Amino acid sequence: MKCPGTDTRFLRVGVHKCPNCGYEVEIFSDEVRVKCPKCKKYVYREELPSCIDWCKYARQCIGEERWKELMDFKKRKKEE
């Protein structure tokens, strides 16, 4: 079985306004943040439950580096 989070057939896209300049950017469901093409600041998608929150195989599935990046991001968001 392939993880639905890595299957491009199941990707969703959302449009989010950059909090810095108001430009609308697309953020796909497998992305946490993207750089605004207009002002180059990061735009974050709203926090939604992620497989890293509940799947015991998430670390193996997405890879150690990506898993650490997402966990660090979640930790920083909680501290804000």
mmCIF file of the N, C-alpha and C atoms, coordinates in Angstrom:
data_MODEL
# 
_entry.id   MODEL 
# 
loop_
_atom_site.group_PDB 
_atom_site.id 
_atom_site.type_symbol 
_atom_site.label_atom_id 
_atom_site.label_alt_id 
_atom_site.label_comp_id 
_atom_site.label_asym_id 
_atom_site.label_entity_id 
_atom_site.label_seq_id 
_atom_site.pdbx_PDB_ins_code 
_atom_site.Cartn_x 
_atom_site.Cartn_y 
_atom_site.Cartn_z 
_atom_site.occupancy 
_atom_site.B_iso_or_equiv 
_atom_site.pdbx_formal_charge 
_atom_site.auth_seq_id 
_atom_site.auth_comp_id 
_atom_site.auth_asym_id 
_atom_site.auth_atom_id 
_atom_site.pdbx_PDB_model_num 
ATOM 1   N N  . MET A 1 1  ? 0.838  -1.185 0.000  1.00 0.00 ? 1  MET A N  1 
ATOM 2   C CA . MET A 1 1  ? 0.000  0.000  0.000  1.00 0.00 ? 1  MET A CA 1 
ATOM 3   C C  . MET A 1 1  ? 0.881  1.246  0.000  1.00 0.00 ? 1  MET A C  1 
ATOM 4   N N  . LYS A 1 2  ? 0.515  2.210  -0.795 1.00 0.00 ? 2  LYS A N  1 
ATOM 5   C CA . LYS A 1 2  ? 1.254  3.465  -0.863 1.00 0.00 ? 2  LYS A CA 1 
ATOM 6   C C  . LYS A 1 2  ? 0.564  4.506  0.009  1.00 0.00 ? 2  LYS A C  1 
ATOM 7   N N  . CYS A 1 3  ? 1.354  5.283  0.709  1.00 0.00 ? 3  CYS A N  1 
ATOM 8   C CA . CYS A 1 3  ? 0.811  6.329  1.562  1.00 0.00 ? 3  CYS A CA 1 
ATOM 9   C C  . CYS A 1 3  ? 0.052  7.346  0.706  1.00 0.00 ? 3  CYS A C  1 
ATOM 10  N N  . PRO A 1 4  ? -1.211 7.656  1.053  1.00 0.00 ? 4  PRO A N  1 
ATOM 11  C CA . PRO A 1 4  ? -1.968 8.624  0.259  1.00 0.00 ? 4  PRO A CA 1 
ATOM 12  C C  . PRO A 1 4  ? -1.340 10.021 0.267  1.00 0.00 ? 4  PRO A C  1 
ATOM 13  N N  . GLY A 1 5  ? -0.563 10.324 1.285  1.00 0.00 ? 5  GLY A N  1 
ATOM 14  C CA . GLY A 1 5  ? 0.076  11.634 1.345  1.00 0.00 ? 5  GLY A CA 1 
ATOM 15  C C  . GLY A 1 5  ? 1.178  11.817 0.325  1.00 0.00 ? 5  GLY A C  1 
ATOM 16  N N  . THR A 1 6  ? 1.705  10.728 -0.200 1.00 0.00 ? 6  THR A N  1 
ATOM 17  C CA . THR A 1 6  ? 2.761  10.837 -1.199 1.00 0.00 ? 6  THR A CA 1 
ATOM 18  C C  . THR A 1 6  ? 2.268  10.534 -2.607 1.00 0.00 ? 6  THR A C  1 
ATOM 19  N N  . ASP A 1 7  ? 1.002  10.223 -2.748 1.00 0.00 ? 7  ASP A N  1 
ATOM 20  C CA . ASP A 1 7  ? 0.414  9.925  -4.051 1.00 0.00 ? 7  ASP A CA 1 
ATOM 21  C C  . ASP A 1 7  ? -0.147 11.218 -4.628 1.00 0.00 ? 7  ASP A C  1 
ATOM 22  N N  . THR A 1 8  ? 0.416  11.679 -5.731 1.00 0.00 ? 8  THR A N  1 
ATOM 23  C CA . THR A 1 8  ? 0.023  12.972 -6.301 1.00 0.00 ? 8  THR A CA 1 
ATOM 24  C C  . THR A 1 8  ? -1.430 13.006 -6.754 1.00 0.00 ? 8  THR A C  1 
ATOM 25  N N  . ARG A 1 9  ? -2.069 11.867 -6.890 1.00 0.00 ? 9  ARG A N  1 
ATOM 26  C CA . ARG A 1 9  ? -3.492 11.860 -7.256 1.00 0.00 ? 9  ARG A CA 1 
ATOM 27  C C  . ARG A 1 9  ? -4.359 12.432 -6.140 1.00 0.00 ? 9  ARG A C  1 
ATOM 28  N N  . PHE A 1 10 ? -3.863 12.425 -4.922 1.00 0.00 ? 10 PHE A N  1 
ATOM 29  C CA . PHE A 1 10 ? -4.652 12.878 -3.786 1.00 0.00 ? 10 PHE A CA 1 
ATOM 30  C C  . PHE A 1 10 ? -4.253 14.267 -3.285 1.00 0.00 ? 10 PHE A C  1 
ATOM 31  N N  . LEU A 1 11 ? -3.345 14.940 -3.971 1.00 0.00 ? 11 LEU A N  1 
ATOM 32  C CA . LEU A 1 11 ? -2.940 16.283 -3.539 1.00 0.00 ? 11 LEU A CA 1 
ATOM 33  C C  . LEU A 1 11 ? -4.089 17.268 -3.710 1.00 0.00 ? 11 LEU A C  1 
ATOM 34  N N  . ARG A 1 12 ? -4.182 18.175 -2.764 1.00 0.00 ? 12 ARG A N  1 
ATOM 35  C CA . ARG A 1 12 ? -5.167 19.254 -2.841 1.00 0.00 ? 12 ARG A CA 1 
ATOM 36  C C  . ARG A 1 12 ? -4.400 20.565 -2.797 1.00 0.00 ? 12 ARG A C  1 
ATOM 37  N N  . VAL A 1 13 ? -4.991 21.590 -3.373 1.00 0.00 ? 13 VAL A N  1 
ATOM 38  C CA . VAL A 1 13 ? -4.345 22.893 -3.360 1.00 0.00 ? 13 VAL A CA 1 
ATOM 39  C C  . VAL A 1 13 ? -5.270 23.893 -2.677 1.00 0.00 ? 13 VAL A C  1 
ATOM 40  N N  . GLY A 1 14 ? -4.657 24.775 -1.928 1.00 0.00 ? 14 GLY A N  1 
ATOM 41  C CA . GLY A 1 14 ? -5.397 25.850 -1.285 1.00 0.00 ? 14 GLY A CA 1 
ATOM 42  C C  . GLY A 1 14 ? -4.741 27.171 -1.619 1.00 0.00 ? 14 GLY A C  1 
ATOM 43  N N  . VAL A 1 15 ? -5.543 28.222 -1.660 1.00 0.00 ? 15 VAL A N  1 
ATOM 44  C CA . VAL A 1 15 ? -5.024 29.559 -1.928 1.00 0.00 ? 15 VAL A CA 1 
ATOM 45  C C  . VAL A 1 15 ? -5.005 30.315 -0.607 1.00 0.00 ? 15 VAL A C  1 
ATOM 46  N N  . HIS A 1 16 ? -3.840 30.876 -0.282 1.00 0.00 ? 16 HIS A N  1 
ATOM 47  C CA . HIS A 1 16 ? -3.656 31.598 0.983  1.00 0.00 ? 16 HIS A CA 1 
ATOM 48  C C  . HIS A 1 16 ? -3.053 32.963 0.704  1.00 0.00 ? 16 HIS A C  1 
ATOM 49  N N  . LYS A 1 17 ? -3.513 33.965 1.434  1.00 0.00 ? 17 LYS A N  1 
ATOM 50  C CA . LYS A 1 17 ? -2.954 35.306 1.272  1.00 0.00 ? 17 LYS A CA 1 
ATOM 51  C C  . LYS A 1 17 ? -1.681 35.437 2.076  1.00 0.00 ? 17 LYS A C  1 
ATOM 52  N N  . CYS A 1 18 ? -0.693 36.039 1.452  1.00 0.00 ? 18 CYS A N  1 
ATOM 53  C CA . CYS A 1 18 ? 0.554  36.324 2.150  1.00 0.00 ? 18 CYS A CA 1 
ATOM 54  C C  . CYS A 1 18 ? 0.266  37.371 3.220  1.00 0.00 ? 18 CYS A C  1 
ATOM 55  N N  . PRO A 1 19 ? 0.625  37.100 4.479  1.00 0.00 ? 19 PRO A N  1 
ATOM 56  C CA . PRO A 1 19 ? 0.366  38.077 5.538  1.00 0.00 ? 19 PRO A CA 1 
ATOM 57  C C  . PRO A 1 19 ? 1.221  39.333 5.405  1.00 0.00 ? 19 PRO A C  1 
ATOM 58  N N  . ASN A 1 20 ? 2.281  39.261 4.616  1.00 0.00 ? 20 ASN A N  1 
ATOM 59  C CA . ASN A 1 20 ? 3.169  40.405 4.442  1.00 0.00 ? 20 ASN A CA 1 
ATOM 60  C C  . ASN A 1 20 ? 2.677  41.367 3.359  1.00 0.00 ? 20 ASN A C  1 
ATOM 61  N N  . CYS A 1 21 ? 2.292  40.821 2.180  1.00 0.00 ? 21 CYS A N  1 
ATOM 62  C CA . CYS A 1 21 ? 1.940  41.708 1.061  1.00 0.00 ? 21 CYS A CA 1 
ATOM 63  C C  . CYS A 1 21 ? 0.536  41.477 0.501  1.00 0.00 ? 21 CYS A C  1 
ATOM 64  N N  . GLY A 1 22 ? -0.149 40.419 0.938  1.00 0.00 ? 22 GLY A N  1 
ATOM 65  C CA . GLY A 1 22 ? -1.506 40.158 0.484  1.00 0.00 ? 22 GLY A CA 1 
ATOM 66  C C  . GLY A 1 22 ? -1.620 39.369 -0.809 1.00 0.00 ? 22 GLY A C  1 
ATOM 67  N N  . TYR A 1 23 ? -0.498 39.026 -1.411 1.00 0.00 ? 23 TYR A N  1 
ATOM 68  C CA . TYR A 1 23 ? -0.508 38.248 -2.655 1.00 0.00 ? 23 TYR A CA 1 
ATOM 69  C C  . TYR A 1 23 ? -1.065 36.854 -2.380 1.00 0.00 ? 23 TYR A C  1 
ATOM 70  N N  . GLU A 1 24 ? -1.874 36.331 -3.292 1.00 0.00 ? 24 GLU A N  1 
ATOM 71  C CA . GLU A 1 24 ? -2.445 34.997 -3.116 1.00 0.00 ? 24 GLU A CA 1 
ATOM 72  C C  . GLU A 1 24 ? -1.492 33.934 -3.653 1.00 0.00 ? 24 GLU A C  1 
ATOM 73  N N  . VAL A 1 25 ? -1.132 32.996 -2.802 1.00 0.00 ? 25 VAL A N  1 
ATOM 74  C CA . VAL A 1 25 ? -0.212 31.928 -3.188 1.00 0.00 ? 25 VAL A CA 1 
ATOM 75  C C  . VAL A 1 25 ? -0.903 30.577 -3.037 1.00 0.00 ? 25 VAL A C  1 
ATOM 76  N N  . GLU A 1 26 ? -0.486 29.623 -3.847 1.00 0.00 ? 26 GLU A N  1 
ATOM 77  C CA . GLU A 1 26 ? -1.012 28.264 -3.765 1.00 0.00 ? 26 GLU A CA 1 
ATOM 78  C C  . GLU A 1 26 ? -0.122 27.435 -2.850 1.00 0.00 ? 26 GLU A C  1 
ATOM 79  N N  . ILE A 1 27 ? -0.762 26.693 -1.955 1.00 0.00 ? 27 ILE A N  1 
ATOM 80  C CA . ILE A 1 27 ? -0.037 25.779 -1.086 1.00 0.00 ? 27 ILE A CA 1 
ATOM 81  C C  . ILE A 1 27 ? -0.694 24.411 -1.236 1.00 0.00 ? 27 ILE A C  1 
ATOM 82  N N  . PHE A 1 28 ? 0.085  23.422 -1.658 1.00 0.00 ? 28 PHE A N  1 
ATOM 83  C CA . PHE A 1 28 ? -0.430 22.076 -1.834 1.00 0.00 ? 28 PHE A CA 1 
ATOM 84  C C  . PHE A 1 28 ? -0.501 21.357 -0.493 1.00 0.00 ? 28 PHE A C  1 
ATOM 85  N N  . SER A 1 29 ? -1.334 20.330 -0.426 1.00 0.00 ? 29 SER A N  1 
ATOM 86  C CA . SER A 1 29 ? -1.580 19.624 0.825  1.00 0.00 ? 29 SER A CA 1 
ATOM 87  C C  . SER A 1 29 ? -0.347 18.921 1.378  1.00 0.00 ? 29 SER A C  1 
ATOM 88  N N  . ASP A 1 30 ? 0.683  18.722 0.572  1.00 0.00 ? 30 ASP A N  1 
ATOM 89  C CA . ASP A 1 30 ? 1.907  18.101 1.082  1.00 0.00 ? 30 ASP A CA 1 
ATOM 90  C C  . ASP A 1 30 ? 2.957  19.136 1.476  1.00 0.00 ? 30 ASP A C  1 
ATOM 91  N N  . GLU A 1 31 ? 2.575  20.403 1.495  1.00 0.00 ? 31 GLU A N  1 
ATOM 92  C CA . GLU A 1 31 ? 3.496  21.486 1.848  1.00 0.00 ? 31 GLU A CA 1 
ATOM 93  C C  . GLU A 1 31 ? 3.040  22.171 3.130  1.00 0.00 ? 31 GLU A C  1 
ATOM 94  N N  . VAL A 1 32 ? 3.986  22.606 3.928  1.00 0.00 ? 32 VAL A N  1 
ATOM 95  C CA . VAL A 1 32 ? 3.698  23.350 5.147  1.00 0.00 ? 32 VAL A CA 1 
ATOM 96  C C  . VAL A 1 32 ? 3.805  24.844 4.880  1.00 0.00 ? 32 VAL A C  1 
ATOM 97  N N  . ARG A 1 33 ? 4.757  25.204 4.031  1.00 0.00 ? 33 ARG A N  1 
ATOM 98  C CA . ARG A 1 33 ? 4.987  26.618 3.734  1.00 0.00 ? 33 ARG A CA 1 
ATOM 99  C C  . ARG A 1 33 ? 5.497  26.752 2.313  1.00 0.00 ? 33 ARG A C  1 
ATOM 100 N N  . VAL A 1 34 ? 5.309  27.944 1.765  1.00 0.00 ? 34 VAL A N  1 
ATOM 101 C CA . VAL A 1 34 ? 5.873  28.284 0.462  1.00 0.00 ? 34 VAL A CA 1 
ATOM 102 C C  . VAL A 1 34 ? 6.352  29.723 0.538  1.00 0.00 ? 34 VAL A C  1 
ATOM 103 N N  . LYS A 1 35 ? 7.270  30.060 -0.332 1.00 0.00 ? 35 LYS A N  1 
ATOM 104 C CA . LYS A 1 35 ? 7.780  31.419 -0.384 1.00 0.00 ? 35 LYS A CA 1 
ATOM 105 C C  . LYS A 1 35 ? 6.896  32.224 -1.328 1.00 0.00 ? 35 LYS A C  1 
ATOM 106 N N  . CYS A 1 36 ? 6.462  33.381 -0.885 1.00 0.00 ? 36 CYS A N  1 
ATOM 107 C CA . CYS A 1 36 ? 5.633  34.262 -1.697 1.00 0.00 ? 36 CYS A CA 1 
ATOM 108 C C  . CYS A 1 36 ? 6.448  34.721 -2.906 1.00 0.00 ? 36 CYS A C  1 
ATOM 109 N N  . PRO A 1 37 ? 5.911  34.542 -4.125 1.00 0.00 ? 37 PRO A N  1 
ATOM 110 C CA . PRO A 1 37 ? 6.659  34.952 -5.302 1.00 0.00 ? 37 PRO A CA 1 
ATOM 111 C C  . PRO A 1 37 ? 6.820  36.472 -5.420 1.00 0.00 ? 37 PRO A C  1 
ATOM 112 N N  . LYS A 1 38 ? 5.965  37.212 -4.720 1.00 0.00 ? 38 LYS A N  1 
ATOM 113 C CA . LYS A 1 38 ? 6.021  38.670 -4.813 1.00 0.00 ? 38 LYS A CA 1 
ATOM 114 C C  . LYS A 1 38 ? 7.023  39.285 -3.821 1.00 0.00 ? 38 LYS A C  1 
ATOM 115 N N  . CYS A 1 39 ? 6.896  38.928 -2.531 1.00 0.00 ? 39 CYS A N  1 
ATOM 116 C CA . CYS A 1 39 ? 7.746  39.579 -1.516 1.00 0.00 ? 39 CYS A CA 1 
ATOM 117 C C  . CYS A 1 39 ? 8.827  38.659 -0.942 1.00 0.00 ? 39 CYS A C  1 
ATOM 118 N N  . LYS A 1 40 ? 8.785  37.384 -1.306 1.00 0.00 ? 40 LYS A N  1 
ATOM 119 C CA . LYS A 1 40 ? 9.786  36.384 -0.883 1.00 0.00 ? 40 LYS A CA 1 
ATOM 120 C C  . LYS A 1 40 ? 9.720  36.003 0.593  1.00 0.00 ? 40 LYS A C  1 
ATOM 121 N N  . LYS A 1 41 ? 8.649  36.375 1.288  1.00 0.00 ? 41 LYS A N  1 
ATOM 122 C CA . LYS A 1 41 ? 8.451  35.941 2.681  1.00 0.00 ? 41 LYS A CA 1 
ATOM 123 C C  . LYS A 1 41 ? 7.712  34.613 2.673  1.00 0.00 ? 41 LYS A C  1 
ATOM 124 N N  . TYR A 1 42 ? 7.855  33.851 3.763  1.00 0.00 ? 42 TYR A N  1 
ATOM 125 C CA . TYR A 1 42 ? 7.171  32.567 3.831  1.00 0.00 ? 42 TYR A CA 1 
ATOM 126 C C  . TYR A 1 42 ? 5.697  32.746 4.174  1.00 0.00 ? 42 TYR A C  1 
ATOM 127 N N  . VAL A 1 43 ? 4.871  31.926 3.523  1.00 0.00 ? 43 VAL A N  1 
ATOM 128 C CA . VAL A 1 43 ? 3.445  31.858 3.809  1.00 0.00 ? 43 VAL A CA 1 
ATOM 129 C C  . VAL A 1 43 ? 3.188  30.450 4.327  1.00 0.00 ? 43 VAL A C  1 
ATOM 130 N N  . TYR A 1 44 ? 2.531  30.340 5.481  1.00 0.00 ? 44 TYR A N  1 
ATOM 131 C CA . TYR A 1 44 ? 2.259  29.049 6.105  1.00 0.00 ? 44 TYR A CA 1 
ATOM 132 C C  . TYR A 1 44 ? 0.794  28.691 5.937  1.00 0.00 ? 44 TYR A C  1 
ATOM 133 N N  . ARG A 1 45 ? 0.536  27.410 5.713  1.00 0.00 ? 45 ARG A N  1 
ATOM 134 C CA . ARG A 1 45 ? -0.853 26.976 5.635  1.00 0.00 ? 45 ARG A CA 1 
ATOM 135 C C  . ARG A 1 45 ? -1.352 26.789 7.060  1.00 0.00 ? 45 ARG A C  1 
ATOM 136 N N  . GLU A 1 46 ? -2.662 26.887 7.228  1.00 0.00 ? 46 GLU A N  1 
ATOM 137 C CA . GLU A 1 46 ? -3.225 26.693 8.558  1.00 0.00 ? 46 GLU A CA 1 
ATOM 138 C C  . GLU A 1 46 ? -2.853 25.307 9.050  1.00 0.00 ? 46 GLU A C  1 
ATOM 139 N N  . GLU A 1 47 ? -2.719 25.189 10.328 1.00 0.00 ? 47 GLU A N  1 
ATOM 140 C CA . GLU A 1 47 ? -2.338 23.886 10.875 1.00 0.00 ? 47 GLU A CA 1 
ATOM 141 C C  . GLU A 1 47 ? -3.522 22.937 10.826 1.00 0.00 ? 47 GLU A C  1 
ATOM 142 N N  . LEU A 1 48 ? -3.331 21.837 10.185 1.00 0.00 ? 48 LEU A N  1 
ATOM 143 C CA . LEU A 1 48 ? -4.321 20.767 10.082 1.00 0.00 ? 48 LEU A CA 1 
ATOM 144 C C  . LEU A 1 48 ? -3.676 19.492 10.588 1.00 0.00 ? 48 LEU A C  1 
ATOM 145 N N  . PRO A 1 49 ? -4.473 18.547 11.038 1.00 0.00 ? 49 PRO A N  1 
ATOM 146 C CA . PRO A 1 49 ? -3.864 17.285 11.449 1.00 0.00 ? 49 PRO A CA 1 
ATOM 147 C C  . PRO A 1 49 ? -3.057 16.686 10.296 1.00 0.00 ? 49 PRO A C  1 
ATOM 148 N N  . SER A 1 50 ? -1.919 16.188 10.621 1.00 0.00 ? 50 SER A N  1 
ATOM 149 C CA . SER A 1 50 ? -1.008 15.623 9.640  1.00 0.00 ? 50 SER A CA 1 
ATOM 150 C C  . SER A 1 50 ? -0.720 14.177 10.015 1.00 0.00 ? 50 SER A C  1 
ATOM 151 N N  . CYS A 1 51 ? -0.267 13.412 9.056  1.00 0.00 ? 51 CYS A N  1 
ATOM 152 C CA . CYS A 1 51 ? 0.079  12.018 9.355  1.00 0.00 ? 51 CYS A CA 1 
ATOM 153 C C  . CYS A 1 51 ? 1.168  11.936 10.416 1.00 0.00 ? 51 CYS A C  1 
ATOM 154 N N  . ILE A 1 52 ? 1.997  12.959 10.526 1.00 0.00 ? 52 ILE A N  1 
ATOM 155 C CA . ILE A 1 52 ? 3.053  12.905 11.543 1.00 0.00 ? 52 ILE A CA 1 
ATOM 156 C C  . ILE A 1 52 ? 2.472  12.964 12.950 1.00 0.00 ? 52 ILE A C  1 
ATOM 157 N N  . ASP A 1 53 ? 1.215  13.397 13.057 1.00 0.00 ? 53 ASP A N  1 
ATOM 158 C CA . ASP A 1 53 ? 0.549  13.456 14.352 1.00 0.00 ? 53 ASP A CA 1 
ATOM 159 C C  . ASP A 1 53 ? -0.009 12.112 14.790 1.00 0.00 ? 53 ASP A C  1 
ATOM 160 N N  . TRP A 1 54 ? -0.346 11.232 13.852 1.00 0.00 ? 54 TRP A N  1 
ATOM 161 C CA . TRP A 1 54 ? -1.040 10.010 14.233 1.00 0.00 ? 54 TRP A CA 1 
ATOM 162 C C  . TRP A 1 54 ? -0.490 8.720  13.637 1.00 0.00 ? 54 TRP A C  1 
ATOM 163 N N  . CYS A 1 55 ? 0.288  8.791  12.580 1.00 0.00 ? 55 CYS A N  1 
ATOM 164 C CA . CYS A 1 55 ? 0.734  7.553  11.935 1.00 0.00 ? 55 CYS A CA 1 
ATOM 165 C C  . CYS A 1 55 ? 2.083  7.103  12.493 1.00 0.00 ? 55 CYS A C  1 
ATOM 166 N N  . LYS A 1 56 ? 2.136  5.867  12.972 1.00 0.00 ? 56 LYS A N  1 
ATOM 167 C CA . LYS A 1 56 ? 3.380  5.370  13.560 1.00 0.00 ? 56 LYS A CA 1 
ATOM 168 C C  . LYS A 1 56 ? 4.469  5.135  12.516 1.00 0.00 ? 56 LYS A C  1 
ATOM 169 N N  . TYR A 1 57 ? 4.116  5.145  11.232 1.00 0.00 ? 57 TYR A N  1 
ATOM 170 C CA . TYR A 1 57 ? 5.090  4.937  10.162 1.00 0.00 ? 57 TYR A CA 1 
ATOM 171 C C  . TYR A 1 57 ? 5.503  6.236  9.476  1.00 0.00 ? 57 TYR A C  1 
ATOM 172 N N  . ALA A 1 58 ? 4.994  7.365  9.932  1.00 0.00 ? 58 ALA A N  1 
ATOM 173 C CA . ALA A 1 58 ? 5.251  8.642  9.261  1.00 0.00 ? 58 ALA A CA 1 
ATOM 174 C C  . ALA A 1 58 ? 6.748  8.935  9.134  1.00 0.00 ? 58 ALA A C  1 
ATOM 175 N N  . ARG A 1 59 ? 7.483  8.687  10.179 1.00 0.00 ? 59 ARG A N  1 
ATOM 176 C CA . ARG A 1 59 ? 8.926  8.973  10.169 1.00 0.00 ? 59 ARG A CA 1 
ATOM 177 C C  . ARG A 1 59 ? 9.636  8.187  9.074  1.00 0.00 ? 59 ARG A C  1 
ATOM 178 N N  . GLN A 1 60 ? 9.294  6.921  8.930  1.00 0.00 ? 60 GLN A N  1 
ATOM 179 C CA . GLN A 1 60 ? 9.893  6.086  7.896  1.00 0.00 ? 60 GLN A CA 1 
ATOM 180 C C  . GLN A 1 60 ? 9.372  6.481  6.510  1.00 0.00 ? 60 GLN A C  1 
ATOM 181 N N  . CYS A 1 61 ? 8.109  6.809  6.441  1.00 0.00 ? 61 CYS A N  1 
ATOM 182 C CA . CYS A 1 61 ? 7.452  7.086  5.166  1.00 0.00 ? 61 CYS A CA 1 
ATOM 183 C C  . CYS A 1 61 ? 7.985  8.362  4.511  1.00 0.00 ? 61 CYS A C  1 
ATOM 184 N N  . ILE A 1 62 ? 8.067  9.437  5.282  1.00 0.00 ? 62 ILE A N  1 
ATOM 185 C CA . ILE A 1 62 ? 8.482  10.712 4.682  1.00 0.00 ? 62 ILE A CA 1 
ATOM 186 C C  . ILE A 1 62 ? 9.983  10.941 4.766  1.00 0.00 ? 62 ILE A C  1 
ATOM 187 N N  . GLY A 1 63 ? 10.672 10.121 5.534  1.00 0.00 ? 63 GLY A N  1 
ATOM 188 C CA . GLY A 1 63 ? 12.122 10.257 5.649  1.00 0.00 ? 63 GLY A CA 1 
ATOM 189 C C  . GLY A 1 63 ? 12.522 11.066 6.861  1.00 0.00 ? 63 GLY A C  1 
ATOM 190 N N  . GLU A 1 64 ? 13.665 10.727 7.399  1.00 0.00 ? 64 GLU A N  1 
ATOM 191 C CA . GLU A 1 64 ? 14.151 11.342 8.640  1.00 0.00 ? 64 GLU A CA 1 
ATOM 192 C C  . GLU A 1 64 ? 14.297 12.863 8.528  1.00 0.00 ? 64 GLU A C  1 
ATOM 193 N N  . GLU A 1 65 ? 14.890 13.331 7.447  1.00 0.00 ? 65 GLU A N  1 
ATOM 194 C CA . GLU A 1 65 ? 15.137 14.773 7.293  1.00 0.00 ? 65 GLU A CA 1 
ATOM 195 C C  . GLU A 1 65 ? 13.831 15.566 7.243  1.00 0.00 ? 65 GLU A C  1 
ATOM 196 N N  . ARG A 1 66 ? 12.886 15.122 6.423  1.00 0.00 ? 66 ARG A N  1 
ATOM 197 C CA . ARG A 1 66 ? 11.599 15.821 6.297  1.00 0.00 ? 66 ARG A CA 1 
ATOM 198 C C  . ARG A 1 66 ? 10.816 15.733 7.597  1.00 0.00 ? 66 ARG A C  1 
ATOM 199 N N  . TRP A 1 67 ? 10.869 14.576 8.272  1.00 0.00 ? 67 TRP A N  1 
ATOM 200 C CA . TRP A 1 67 ? 10.173 14.402 9.532  1.00 0.00 ? 67 TRP A CA 1 
ATOM 201 C C  . TRP A 1 67 ? 10.702 15.381 10.575 1.00 0.00 ? 67 TRP A C  1 
ATOM 202 N N  . LYS A 1 68 ? 12.022 15.495 10.668 1.00 0.00 ? 68 LYS A N  1 
ATOM 203 C CA . LYS A 1 68 ? 12.615 16.436 11.633 1.00 0.00 ? 68 LYS A CA 1 
ATOM 204 C C  . LYS A 1 68 ? 12.227 17.871 11.308 1.00 0.00 ? 68 LYS A C  1 
ATOM 205 N N  . GLU A 1 69 ? 12.227 18.221 10.022 1.00 0.00 ? 69 GLU A N  1 
ATOM 206 C CA . GLU A 1 69 ? 11.842 19.570 9.601  1.00 0.00 ? 69 GLU A CA 1 
ATOM 207 C C  . GLU A 1 69 ? 10.409 19.886 10.038 1.00 0.00 ? 69 GLU A C  1 
ATOM 208 N N  . LEU A 1 70 ? 9.501  18.957 9.815  1.00 0.00 ? 70 LEU A N  1 
ATOM 209 C CA . LEU A 1 70 ? 8.105  19.183 10.192 1.00 0.00 ? 70 LEU A CA 1 
ATOM 210 C C  . LEU A 1 70 ? 7.923  19.223 11.700 1.00 0.00 ? 70 LEU A C  1 
ATOM 211 N N  . MET A 1 71 ? 8.619  18.381 12.434 1.00 0.00 ? 71 MET A N  1 
ATOM 212 C CA . MET A 1 71 ? 8.513  18.384 13.892 1.00 0.00 ? 71 MET A CA 1 
ATOM 213 C C  . MET A 1 71 ? 9.084  19.677 14.478 1.00 0.00 ? 71 MET A C  1 
ATOM 214 N N  . ASP A 1 72 ? 10.195 20.162 13.931 1.00 0.00 ? 72 ASP A N  1 
ATOM 215 C CA . ASP A 1 72 ? 10.760 21.436 14.386 1.00 0.00 ? 72 ASP A CA 1 
ATOM 216 C C  . ASP A 1 72 ? 9.794  22.578 14.112 1.00 0.00 ? 72 ASP A C  1 
ATOM 217 N N  . PHE A 1 73 ? 9.164  22.548 12.940 1.00 0.00 ? 73 PHE A N  1 
ATOM 218 C CA . PHE A 1 73 ? 8.189  23.577 12.587 1.00 0.00 ? 73 PHE A CA 1 
ATOM 219 C C  . PHE A 1 73 ? 7.020  23.563 13.574 1.00 0.00 ? 73 PHE A C  1 
ATOM 220 N N  . LYS A 1 74 ? 6.484  22.384 13.876 1.00 0.00 ? 74 LYS A N  1 
ATOM 221 C CA . LYS A 1 74 ? 5.368  22.275 14.807 1.00 0.00 ? 74 LYS A CA 1 
ATOM 222 C C  . LYS A 1 74 ? 5.770  22.776 16.197 1.00 0.00 ? 74 LYS A C  1 
ATOM 223 N N  . LYS A 1 75 ? 6.974  22.488 16.614 1.00 0.00 ? 75 LYS A N  1 
ATOM 224 C CA . LYS A 1 75 ? 7.461  22.919 17.916 1.00 0.00 ? 75 LYS A CA 1 
ATOM 225 C C  . LYS A 1 75 ? 7.550  24.456 17.979 1.00 0.00 ? 75 LYS A C  1 
ATOM 226 N N  . ARG A 1 76 ? 8.100  25.040 16.930 1.00 0.00 ? 76 ARG A N  1 
ATOM 227 C CA . ARG A 1 76 ? 8.214  26.512 16.881 1.00 0.00 ? 76 ARG A CA 1 
ATOM 228 C C  . ARG A 1 76 ? 6.836  27.169 16.903 1.00 0.00 ? 76 ARG A C  1 
ATOM 229 N N  . LYS A 1 77 ? 5.878  26.599 16.166 1.00 0.00 ? 77 LYS A N  1 
ATOM 230 C CA . LYS A 1 77 ? 4.525  27.165 16.128 1.00 0.00 ? 77 LYS A CA 1 
ATOM 231 C C  . LYS A 1 77 ? 3.870  27.121 17.504 1.00 0.00 ? 77 LYS A C  1 
ATOM 232 N N  . LYS A 1 78 ? 4.107  26.056 18.267 1.00 0.00 ? 78 LYS A N  1 
ATOM 233 C CA . LYS A 1 78 ? 3.531  25.933 19.608 1.00 0.00 ? 78 LYS A CA 1 
ATOM 234 C C  . LYS A 1 78 ? 4.117  26.979 20.554 1.00 0.00 ? 78 LYS A C  1 
ATOM 235 N N  . GLU A 1 79 ? 5.389  27.317 20.351 1.00 0.00 ? 79 GLU A N  1 
ATOM 236 C CA . GLU A 1 79 ? 6.079  28.264 21.224 1.00 0.00 ? 79 GLU A CA 1 
ATOM 237 C C  . GLU A 1 79 ? 5.680  29.711 20.955 1.00 0.00 ? 79 GLU A C  1 
ATOM 238 N N  . GLU A 1 80 ? 5.073  29.967 19.797 1.00 0.00 ? 80 GLU A N  1 
ATOM 239 C CA . GLU A 1 80 ? 4.688  31.352 19.441 1.00 0.00 ? 80 GLU A CA 1 
ATOM 240 C C  . GLU A 1 80 ? 3.501  31.820 20.238 1.00 0.00 ? 80 GLU A C  1 
# 
